Amino acid sequence: MFLPKYPDSPTPPPVHPHTVADPVPARRSAPQISVTTGAVVAVLVGGVVLTALLAAVAVSAISVAVCAVVIRSMLRDQRHR
């Protein structure tokens, strides 16, 4: 009645039950970004070039608009004569 019942399997149960430890959350480190002098110079030169191109496009657009207005007014005066 009070005798223990042994399992039918030939392997004995483990002495210490295996417990799963809580996993430590993986800490992601930010990527290392090294700024060199060459990179800074490249960004500055690129900014200057892009700004100059934008200014050139703006000046060209204004010139074309002024030419269009002058030609339009010349053609209008010619039609009225």
C-alpha positions as CSV (number, residue, x, y, z in Angstrom):
1,M,0.0,0.0,0.0
2,F,2.7,2.5,0.9
3,L,5.3,0.9,-1.4
4,P,6.6,3.2,-4.2
5,K,5.7,2.4,-7.8
6,Y,8.7,2.4,-10.1
7,P,8.4,3.4,-13.8
8,D,8.5,0.8,-16.5
9,S,11.3,2.7,-18.4
10,P,14.8,1.4,-17.8
11,T,16.3,4.9,-17.5
12,P,16.0,6.5,-14.1
13,P,14.5,10.0,-13.8
14,P,17.0,12.9,-13.5
15,V,18.1,13.8,-10.1
16,H,17.8,17.6,-10.7
17,P,14.9,18.7,-12.9
18,H,16.0,20.9,-15.8
19,T,14.7,24.4,-15.4
20,V,14.9,26.9,-18.2
21,A,16.3,30.2,-17.1
22,D,14.7,33.4,-18.2
23,P,16.5,34.5,-21.4
24,V,18.4,37.7,-21.0
25,P,17.1,40.3,-23.5
26,A,19.6,40.8,-26.3
27,R,21.0,44.3,-26.1
28,R,21.4,45.8,-29.5
29,S,24.2,48.2,-29.8
30,A,24.0,51.2,-32.1
31,P,26.3,50.9,-35.2
32,Q,29.6,52.6,-34.8
33,I,29.7,55.6,-37.2
34,S,33.1,57.2,-37.6
35,V,33.1,60.6,-39.3
36,T,36.3,61.3,-41.1
37,T,37.6,64.6,-42.5
38,G,37.2,63.3,-46.0
39,A,33.5,62.6,-45.5
40,V,32.9,66.0,-44.1
41,V,34.7,67.7,-47.0
42,A,32.7,65.5,-49.5
43,V,29.4,66.5,-47.9
44,L,30.3,70.2,-47.9
45,V,31.5,70.2,-51.5
46,G,28.4,68.3,-52.6
47,G,26.2,70.8,-50.8
48,V,28.0,73.7,-52.5
49,V,27.7,72.1,-55.9
50,L,24.0,71.3,-55.5
51,T,23.3,74.9,-54.3
52,A,25.2,76.3,-57.3
53,L,23.2,74.1,-59.7
54,L,19.9,75.2,-58.1
55,A,20.9,78.8,-58.4
56,A,21.8,78.3,-62.0
57,V,18.5,76.7,-62.8
58,A,16.6,79.5,-61.0
59,V,18.5,82.2,-62.9
60,S,17.9,80.4,-66.2
61,A,14.2,80.1,-65.5
62,I,13.9,83.8,-64.7
63,S,15.8,84.6,-67.9
64,V,13.5,82.5,-70.0
65,A,10.4,84.1,-68.4
66,V,11.7,87.6,-69.1
67,C,12.5,86.7,-72.7
68,A,9.0,85.2,-73.1
69,V,7.4,88.4,-71.8
70,V,9.5,90.6,-74.0
71,I,8.8,88.5,-77.1
72,R,5.1,88.4,-76.3
73,S,4.9,92.2,-75.9
74,M,6.8,92.7,-79.2
75,L,4.4,90.4,-81.1
76,R,1.4,92.1,-79.5
77,D,2.7,95.6,-80.6
78,Q,3.3,94.2,-84.1
79,R,-0.2,92.9,-84.5
80,H,-1.8,96.2,-83.4
81,R,-0.1,98.2,-86.2
